[in-house]
């Protein structure tokens, strides 16, 4: 199973040779493609060959690119890796509206519970208890918009009453956005690996969004980023390469799924696999992640 997430923070030349990714800086580094889960190319002076991009895609590796603000702005995803992609597309388009609403209800419930877990891990037990009670009030399709109610309570409880989610001057918002972009790309990659067309969502349905389904499935994973930012990023912090590397590495921290511990990237794959079953077999229960205390996943 791929386990390495590569972060390119300085000018480099990237190519492939003999199933190895070659990264040339002041010296040459070689990494087996089979070991790589994702590559983050932050430095805009880095060059990468078309052959390398092709090999990365064929190997199922997602590649992130950044804008002039060093924020992830694009991701290369593997395509046509699934042998029954047309059948999966038919299953996506055939899923009934009531089934979509039930799945979205489960996603929102899991998200709010993980937000409550985040507050609890940050020592905010009373706030966590109130938020957990809201998770039990989510109905089919979240028609009462309990997700927004929870968010309005959650962020001030986590970061303080003066925190404004859209404040670009607050480094915590920059860190949240950076971390969410990483998660979004990883989930989009997992969905394409299982034959999904990510633009066809359960709840998100914008015609301008190529990742509607990824924006659905990301919701219970977001508190992983929230928990890290709450404990490690100040409002006046600098978004330096070290911090960005830590955010990128959240793909490799522990999260619980179906009673077992996995890293976040692999849990995303298992969720996509389980979602495929929900579509194909009309299964009613979607397996979703449970937030844990942040720790690096270990392979036994």
Secondary structure, 3 states (H helix, E strand, C coil): CCCEEEEECCCCEEEEECCEEEEECCCEEEEEHHHEEEEEECCCCCEECHHHHHHHHHCCCEEEEECCCCCEEEEECCCCCCCCHHHHHHHHHHCCHHHHHHHHHHHHHHHHHHHHHHHHHCCCHHHHHHHHHHHCCCCHHHCCCHHHHHHHHHHHHHHCCCCCCCCCCCHHHHHHHHHHHHHHHHHHHHHHHCCCCCCCCCCCCCCCCCCHHHHHHCHHHHHHHHHHHHHHCCCCCCCCHHHHHHHHHHHHEEEEECCEEEEHHHHHHHHHHHHHHHHHHCCCCCCCCECCCCCECCCC
